[in-house]
């Protein structure tokens, strides 16, 4: 009998082990099957009460162990369902790889602008037809190690966009390359290369504008990309934007050249007020077309460059002070941009005051078709004045992700400098 009593518990346990894994994984006091087997063994006198209690504890322990194994398997399956790298995408410029905790991400996007244009100039040596890829960019961005640490790297592999003799090959350049540390108060510190915060055209970006190229005001007064340190941010739900920066002052990708006064550094600040709510820095009125709402953005900026290199100034080595006011209006299908810049240059022997003015507007007469116009003027005290007139017709296949741009542009220059007219057809693809 003692041998039987020892054999039967082992037999019962073996029988329990042969049950389906899902049943075994349950606790003994919660399993009708396990309880029923033990009850039958006890009722038939095969086991006594002590052996019943002992078996019940063993079954309960076995169930706990099995449940632990099930939990481990389920956790591993969860990791397979949600891998360490998650992918989002499915539309242009939205491809993203990120970690489940949101601390690491990589956004990949790019754009290609293909163009054909014909130029007619008062200097016949500049006449001609040219095909080009003025912008061919690949952009990587995201956050690194924390949600508030952002980075961006944008490269440009373009052909030569202007007719030259002899013909020249395009170049590889870096546009954006920076790290941006954000703070809880909505501000951030950026270190690297990006647009210098001066002028609405410069900070708007060439991908979202109504014309293929920025105006003559931008070309003469606004610096665009420079290596710099910038403090920037927004407040009041996007109604206020601000940025202050110190840059090398030498242009895109260039180191600082030592000089007499603080080594020729460029310093500037920009403040933007959006009284009716946050405004996307865009050219066409996509953000108000459907709603019929009105949005207004007003900007003011200042820039100083001591012992400058001649970039965005008339005379290298002079101390330069520039100030600008700009405004942008979106109302239903209409958009309007206006900008005025004054610049004062001073060196030991000379002093010059220059001005630039721009007005540009567009009308989306359907969700995909837009007509636009531009008038700009540069008044220089020590060189030939310039005026620009441009008309454009845009067809937006998918807003800025795919758009055709047809334009006529005329730049008139006083004095001996050549004037020119051009007709340009371009297509932009963003991916």
C-alpha positions as CSV (number, residue, x, y, z in Angstrom):
1,X,0.0,0.0,0.0
2,X,2.9,2.4,0.8
3,X,4.4,1.7,-2.6
4,X,1.0,2.4,-4.2
5,X,0.5,5.6,-2.3
6,X,3.9,6.7,-3.5
7,X,3.3,5.6,-7.1
8,X,-0.2,7.2,-7.4
9,X,0.8,10.8,-6.7
10,X,3.6,10.4,-9.3
11,X,1.0,9.0,-11.7
12,X,-1.4,11.9,-11.0
13,X,1.3,14.4,-11.6
14,X,2.3,12.7,-14.8
15,X,-1.4,12.7,-15.9
16,X,-1.6,16.4,-15.1
17,X,1.6,17.0,-17.1
18,X,-0.1,15.3,-20.2
19,X,-2.9,17.8,-20.1
20,X,-2.9,20.6,-22.7
21,X,-0.3,23.3,-21.9
22,X,-3.0,26.0,-21.6
23,X,-4.7,24.0,-18.9
24,X,-1.5,23.2,-17.0
25,X,-0.6,26.8,-17.0
26,X,-3.6,27.7,-14.9
27,X,-3.4,27.6,-11.1
28,X,-4.8,24.4,-9.4
29,X,-7.5,26.2,-7.4
30,X,-8.7,28.0,-10.6
31,X,-8.7,24.9,-12.8
32,X,-11.8,22.7,-12.8
33,X,-10.0,19.8,-14.5
34,X,-7.1,19.7,-12.0
35,X,-9.5,20.0,-9.0
36,X,-11.7,17.2,-10.5
37,X,-8.8,14.8,-10.8
38,X,-7.6,15.4,-7.2
39,X,-11.2,15.0,-5.9
40,X,-11.7,11.7,-7.7
41,X,-8.4,10.3,-6.3
42,X,-9.4,11.4,-2.8
43,X,-13.0,10.1,-3.0
44,X,-11.8,6.6,-4.2
45,X,-9.3,6.3,-1.4
46,X,-6.4,6.2,-3.6
47,X,-4.8,9.1,-1.8
48,X,-5.5,10.4,1.7
49,X,-6.1,14.0,2.8
50,X,-2.4,14.7,3.5
51,X,-1.4,13.4,0.1
52,X,-4.3,15.4,-1.5
53,X,-3.0,18.6,0.2
54,X,0.6,17.8,-0.8
55,X,-0.5,17.1,-4.5
56,X,-2.5,20.3,-4.6
57,X,0.5,22.4,-3.5
58,X,2.7,20.7,-6.1
59,X,0.1,21.3,-8.8
60,X,-0.2,24.9,-7.7
61,X,3.6,25.4,-7.8
62,X,3.8,23.7,-11.2
63,X,1.0,26.0,-12.5
64,X,2.9,29.1,-11.2
65,X,6.1,27.9,-13.0
66,X,4.2,27.3,-16.2
67,X,2.5,30.7,-16.0
68,X,5.9,32.3,-15.7
69,X,7.1,30.6,-18.9
70,X,3.9,31.7,-20.7
71,X,4.5,35.3,-19.5
72,X,8.1,35.1,-20.9
73,X,6.9,33.8,-24.2
74,X,4.2,36.5,-24.5
75,X,6.7,39.2,-23.7
76,X,9.0,37.9,-26.4
77,X,6.1,37.8,-28.9
78,X,5.2,41.4,-27.9
79,X,8.7,42.5,-28.8
80,X,8.4,40.7,-32.2
81,X,5.1,42.6,-32.8
82,X,6.7,45.9,-31.8
83,X,10.4,45.7,-32.9
84,X,13.2,48.0,-31.7
85,X,12.8,50.0,-34.9
86,X,9.4,51.2,-36.0
87,X,8.7,52.5,-39.5
88,X,6.2,55.1,-40.6
89,X,5.6,56.5,-44.0
90,X,3.3,56.0,-47.0
91,X,3.3,59.6,-48.2
92,X,6.0,62.1,-49.6
93,X,8.5,63.4,-47.0
94,X,7.0,61.2,-44.2
95,X,9.4,58.2,-44.1
96,X,10.5,57.8,-40.5
97,X,12.4,55.2,-38.5
98,X,12.2,55.4,-34.7
99,X,12.7,53.6,-31.5
100,X,9.6,52.6,-29.4
101,X,10.6,55.0,-26.6
102,X,10.8,57.9,-29.0
103,X,14.3,58.8,-28.1
104,X,15.9,57.9,-31.4
105,X,14.5,58.7,-34.9
106,X,15.6,59.1,-38.5
107,X,13.4,61.0,-41.0
108,X,14.5,60.7,-44.6
109,X,13.2,63.0,-47.3
110,X,14.5,64.7,-50.5
111,X,13.6,66.8,-53.4
112,X,14.6,67.3,-57.0
113,X,14.0,70.5,-59.0
114,X,14.4,70.0,-62.8
115,X,14.4,73.1,-65.0
116,X,14.6,74.4,-68.5
117,X,15.1,78.1,-69.2
118,X,16.0,80.6,-71.9
119,X,17.8,83.8,-71.2
120,X,17.8,87.0,-73.3
121,X,20.3,89.7,-72.2
122,X,21.5,93.1,-73.3
123,X,24.9,91.3,-73.1
124,X,24.5,88.8,-75.9
125,X,27.3,86.6,-74.5
126,X,24.9,85.7,-71.7
127,X,22.0,84.6,-74.0
128,X,21.2,81.0,-74.3
129,X,19.1,78.0,-73.3
130,X,20.0,75.9,-70.3
131,X,18.8,72.6,-68.7
132,X,19.6,72.1,-65.1
133,X,18.9,70.5,-61.8
134,X,19.4,73.6,-59.5
135,X,18.5,71.7,-56.4
136,X,18.9,68.0,-55.7
137,X,18.7,67.4,-52.0
138,X,18.7,64.6,-49.5
139,X,17.7,65.5,-46.0
140,X,18.1,63.4,-42.8
141,X,16.7,64.6,-39.5
142,X,15.3,63.4,-36.2
143,X,16.1,63.2,-32.5
144,X,19.2,61.6,-30.9
145,X,19.1,60.0,-27.4
146,X,16.2,62.2,-26.2
147,X,13.1,63.8,-27.5
148,X,14.4,67.3,-27.0
149,X,17.7,66.7,-28.9
150,X,17.2,67.2,-32.6
151,X,19.6,67.0,-35.6
152,X,19.4,67.7,-39.3
153,X,21.8,67.1,-42.2
154,X,20.8,68.2,-45.7
155,X,23.1,67.8,-48.7
156,X,22.7,69.3,-52.2
157,X,24.0,67.6,-55.4
158,X,23.1,70.1,-58.1
159,X,24.2,70.9,-61.6
160,X,25.2,74.4,-62.7
161,X,22.0,76.4,-63.0
162,X,23.4,79.3,-65.0
163,X,24.8,79.3,-68.6
164,X,28.6,79.8,-68.5
165,X,31.4,79.6,-71.0
166,X,33.2,77.3,-70.6
167,X,30.6,74.9,-69.2
168,X,31.1,74.0,-65.6
169,X,30.0,71.0,-63.5
170,X,27.8,71.2,-60.5
171,X,29.0,70.9,-56.9
172,X,28.3,69.0,-53.7
173,X,27.4,71.2,-50.8
174,X,26.0,70.9,-47.3
175,X,23.0,73.1,-46.5
176,X,21.7,72.3,-43.1
177,X,23.9,70.6,-40.6
178,X,23.1,71.2,-36.9
179,X,22.2,69.9,-33.5
180,X,19.3,71.6,-31.7
181,X,18.7,71.3,-28.0
182,X,15.2,72.0,-26.8
183,X,14.0,73.2,-23.4
184,X,10.6,72.8,-21.6
185,X,9.9,76.6,-22.0
186,X,9.6,76.2,-25.8
187,X,13.1,77.6,-26.6
188,X,16.1,75.8,-28.0
189,X,19.8,76.3,-28.7
190,X,21.1,75.4,-32.2
191,X,24.7,74.9,-33.1
192,X,25.7,74.3,-36.7
193,X,24.7,75.6,-40.1
194,X,21.2,76.8,-41.1
195,X,19.5,79.9,-42.4
196,X,20.6,83.1,-40.6
197,X,17.5,84.7,-39.1
198,X,17.2,87.7,-41.3
199,X,14.6,88.3,-44.1
200,X,11.4,86.4,-44.7
201,X,12.5,85.1,-48.1
202,X,15.7,83.6,-46.6
203,X,14.0,81.7,-43.8
204,X,11.0,80.6,-45.9
205,X,13.0,78.0,-47.9
206,X,13.2,77.5,-51.6
207,X,11.0,74.4,-51.6
208,X,7.8,76.3,-50.7
209,X,8.0,79.5,-52.7
210,X,5.8,80.6,-55.6
211,X,8.7,81.3,-58.0
212,X,11.7,79.2,-58.9
213,X,14.2,81.6,-57.4
214,X,14.1,84.3,-54.7
215,X,14.0,87.9,-55.6
216,X,16.9,90.4,-56.2
217,X,16.2,91.8,-52.7
218,X,17.2,88.4,-51.1
219,X,20.3,88.1,-53.4
220,X,21.6,91.5,-52.3
221,X,20.6,91.8,-48.6
222,X,19.9,88.4,-47.0
223,X,22.7,85.9,-46.1
224,X,20.8,82.6,-45.9
225,X,23.0,79.6,-44.8
226,X,25.9,80.2,-42.4
227,X,27.6,78.3,-39.5
228,X,26.3,79.8,-36.3
229,X,25.0,79.6,-32.8
230,X,21.3,80.4,-32.4
231,X,18.8,80.8,-29.6
232,X,15.3,80.5,-30.8
233,X,11.8,79.5,-29.9
234,X,8.0,80.1,-29.9
235,X,5.5,81.4,-27.4
236,X,1.8,81.8,-26.9
237,X,0.9,78.8,-29.1
238,X,2.9,80.0,-32.1
239,X,1.7,83.6,-32.1
240,X,5.2,84.8,-31.2
241,X,8.5,83.5,-32.8
242,X,12.0,84.7,-32.1
243,X,15.6,84.0,-32.9
244,X,19.0,85.5,-32.1
245,X,22.2,84.3,-33.7
246,X,25.9,84.9,-34.0
247,X,27.5,83.5,-37.3
248,X,30.9,83.5,-39.0
249,X,29.6,86.1,-41.5
250,X,31.5,84.5,-44.5
251,X,28.7,82.6,-46.2
252,X,27.7,78.9,-46.6
253,X,30.1,76.4,-45.2
254,X,32.9,78.9,-44.6
255,X,35.0,79.5,-41.6
256,X,35.5,82.9,-40.0
257,X,38.2,85.1,-41.2
258,X,39.9,87.0,-38.4
259,X,39.5,90.8,-38.5
260,X,39.9,93.9,-36.4
261,X,36.5,94.1,-34.8
262,X,35.3,90.9,-33.0
263,X,36.8,89.0,-36.0
264,X,34.1,90.1,-38.4
265,X,31.3,88.0,-36.9
266,X,27.7,88.5,-38.0
267,X,25.1,89.0,-35.3
268,X,21.3,89.3,-35.7
269,X,17.9,88.9,-34.3
270,X,14.4,88.3,-35.7
271,X,10.9,88.5,-34.1
272,X,7.7,87.4,-35.8
273,X,4.2,88.2,-34.5
274,X,1.2,86.1,-35.7
275,X,-1.8,87.9,-34.2
276,X,-4.5,85.5,-35.6
277,X,-2.7,82.3,-34.7
278,X,0.4,80.3,-35.8
279,X,1.3,80.7,-39.5
280,X,3.1,78.1,-41.6
281,X,5.9,79.8,-43.4
282,X,4.7,79.0,-46.9
283,X,4.3,80.8,-50.2
284,X,0.8,79.8,-51.6
285,X,-2.4,80.1,-49.5
286,X,-2.8,76.4,-48.9
287,X,-3.5,76.8,-45.2
288,X,-6.5,79.1,-45.7
289,X,-7.9,78.0,-49.1
290,X,-10.4,75.5,-47.7
291,X,-11.5,77.4,-44.6
292,X,-11.6,80.9,-46.0
293,X,-9.9,82.1,-42.9
294,X,-7.3,85.0,-42.7
295,X,-3.8,84.7,-41.2
296,X,-1.3,87.5,-40.7
297,X,2.4,87.3,-40.0
298,X,4.5,90.4,-39.2
299,X,8.3,90.2,-38.9
300,X,11.1,92.5,-37.9
301,X,14.8,91.8,-37.9
302,X,18.2,93.4,-37.4
303,X,21.7,92.4,-38.5
304,X,25.2,93.8,-37.8
305,X,28.4,92.7,-39.4
306,X,31.7,94.3,-38.3
307,X,34.7,94.2,-40.7
308,X,32.5,92.2,-43.1
309,X,33.8,90.0,-45.9
310,X,31.6,91.7,-48.6
311,X,28.8,89.1,-48.5
312,X,25.4,90.9,-48.7
313,X,27.2,94.2,-48.5
314,X,28.6,96.6,-51.1
315,X,32.0,97.1,-49.6
316,X,34.2,94.5,-48.0
317,X,35.8,95.6,-44.7
318,X,33.0,98.1,-43.8
319,X,30.9,98.0,-40.6
320,X,27.4,97.1,-41.7
321,X,24.0,97.5,-40.1
322,X,20.8,96.1,-41.7
323,X,17.2,96.3,-40.6
324,X,14.1,94.8,-42.1
325,X,10.3,94.8,-41.8
326,X,8.2,92.2,-43.5
327,X,4.6,91.0,-43.5
328,X,2.6,88.1,-45.0
329,X,-1.1,87.8,-45.4
330,X,-3.2,84.7,-46.3
331,X,-6.9,85.1,-46.8
332,X,-8.9,82.3,-48.5
333,X,-7.1,81.6,-51.8
334,X,-5.0,84.8,-51.7
335,X,-1.5,85.3,-50.4
336,X,0.6,88.5,-50.2
337,X,4.2,89.0,-49.1
338,X,5.9,92.4,-48.6
339,X,9.4,93.2,-47.4
340,X,11.6,96.3,-46.9
341,X,15.2,96.3,-45.9
342,X,17.6,99.2,-45.2
343,X,21.4,98.8,-44.9
344,X,24.0,101.3,-43.7
345,X,27.7,100.7,-44.4
346,X,30.5,102.7,-42.9
347,X,34.3,102.5,-43.3
348,X,36.9,105.2,-42.5
349,X,36.6,106.9,-45.8
350,X,33.0,106.2,-47.0
351,X,29.4,105.8,-45.9
352,X,26.6,104.2,-48.0
353,X,22.9,103.7,-47.5
354,X,21.1,101.0,-49.6
355,X,17.4,99.9,-49.7
356,X,15.5,96.9,-51.0
357,X,11.8,96.5,-51.4
358,X,9.7,93.5,-52.4
359,X,6.0,92.8,-52.9
360,X,4.7,89.4,-54.1
361,X,1.2,87.9,-54.4
362,X,-0.6,84.8,-55.5
363,X,-4.2,83.6,-56.2
364,X,-5.2,79.9,-56.1
365,X,-8.1,80.1,-58.5
366,X,-8.5,76.4,-58.1
367,X,-7.0,74.1,-55.4
368,X,-4.2,73.2,-57.9
369,X,-3.8,76.3,-60.2
370,X,-2.2,79.5,-59.0
371,X,-1.2,82.8,-60.7
372,X,1.4,84.9,-59.0
373,X,3.3,88.2,-59.5
374,X,6.4,89.9,-58.1
375,X,7.8,93.4,-58.1
376,X,11.2,94.2,-56.4
377,X,13.6,97.0,-56.4
378,X,17.2,97.6,-55.1
379,X,18.3,101.2,-54.6
380,X,22.1,101.4,-54.2
381,X,24.0,104.5,-53.4
382,X,27.3,103.3,-54.9
383,X,26.3,101.0,-57.7
384,X,23.6,100.5,-60.4
385,X,20.0,100.3,-59.2
386,X,17.9,97.2,-60.1
387,X,14.2,96.4,-60.6
388,X,12.6,93.0,-61.0
389,X,9.2,92.1,-62.5
390,X,8.0,88.5,-62.6
391,X,4.8,86.7,-63.5
392,X,4.1,83.0,-62.8
393,X,1.6,80.2,-63.4
394,X,1.9,77.2,-61.0
395,X,0.2,73.8,-61.2
396,X,0.3,71.9,-57.9
397,X,0.0,68.1,-58.6
398,X,0.4,67.5,-54.8
399,X,1.0,70.9,-53.3
400,X,4.8,71.3,-53.0
401,X,5.4,67.5,-53.2
402,X,4.9,67.8,-57.0
403,X,4.5,71.1,-58.8
404,X,5.0,72.6,-62.2
405,X,6.2,76.3,-62.3
406,X,6.2,78.4,-65.4
407,X,7.4,82.0,-65.1
408,X,8.6,85.1,-66.9
409,X,11.2,87.2,-65.2
410,X,12.8,90.5,-66.2
411,X,15.6,92.3,-64.3
412,X,16.5,95.8,-65.4
413,X,19.7,97.4,-64.3
414,X,20.6,101.0,-64.6
415,X,24.0,102.1,-66.0
416,X,26.3,99.8,-67.9
417,X,25.2,96.6,-66.1
418,X,23.3,94.2,-68.4
419,X,19.6,93.7,-68.1
420,X,18.0,90.3,-68.8
421,X,14.7,88.5,-69.4
422,X,14.1,84.8,-69.0
423,X,11.4,82.2,-69.4
424,X,11.6,79.3,-67.0
425,X,9.8,76.0,-66.8
426,X,10.5,73.8,-63.8
427,X,9.1,70.8,-61.9
428,X,9.7,70.0,-58.3
429,X,9.4,66.5,-56.8
430,X,9.6,65.8,-53.1
431,X,9.9,62.3,-51.7
